């Protein structure tokens, strides 16, 4: 799936007349960005030669059991594995877009828990966050596709890369499900 296909539902919401279109597009775009980052990490992990189709359930289980792994921790996980960071993938807009996504996550969490944000965000402000989230995801998708051959949006991240030696670039060694579990706890677990 391409970046534009992935965000087409967000654009449908934006173009709708629904009263909640801004908050709906805001929440959905953030979910898509978070999922993209997770799928990039799981794609990298699956490139280790020790993992095959029969390991997918166990890999999902190990990540799923760690409730303290969120967006920022996924970035840390990616950066711990790959020699080129997500910051380098995003480029010179990383700091400003990362700050906006951090704010968006904070607002989204309050909205999801029925709390008021102290900002009383308008539709225009929510769509401004949507634009920044989309820009982040597009920059990341393009760079990841060029570098590792996967943009984070294809439905199945548990596929071997066409770059059969991609794992030889990795900064850490993972040789088993247990190693993966330790990697998550050491590099990705929120404390």
C-alpha positions, 0 to 999 in steps of 0.5 A: 500500500502506498502512502497516499492510499493509506491516508486517503481515509484521512482525506475523506474525513477532511473533505466530509461535512461531518461535525467531528471531521477534524478530531476524527482525521486527527486521531486517525492520522496519528494512529496511522503514523504510530502504526507505520513506525511499529511496522518499520520496526517489525519489518527490520526485526523479521530480516534477521536470518533466524526468523521465518513465517513460523515465528510471526505469532511469537514475534507479535506476542513478544511485542504485544505483551510489552505494554510500555512500548509506544511511539517514541519507544518504537523510534528508539527500537528502530534507531537501536537496530538500523545505522540510519536513524529515523531522525536522518530519514525525516531530515531537517524537519525532524525536530519540529515535526517530532515536537508536533507529534508529541503534542498531538499524542498528548492531546489525543490521549486526553481526548480519548479519555474524555478529558479537556485539553487546555488548548480548546483546539479548533478545527483549523488547529486539529487539521494543522496537526493532521498536516504535520503528521501526514508530512512526517509519515510521507517523509518517513515512507519515502526515505524508508522505501529508498533505504530498506525497501519498505515504507511501513504501510504495506499490510504485511510487515513480516516479509523478507526484504528483496535486499537479502543482506539487509540484516548485515547493516544492523547494529545489534544481533538478534538470534532468537525470540528470547533475544528479541524479547530482551531487545524490547526490554532493553531498548524499547520498554518505557520506564 
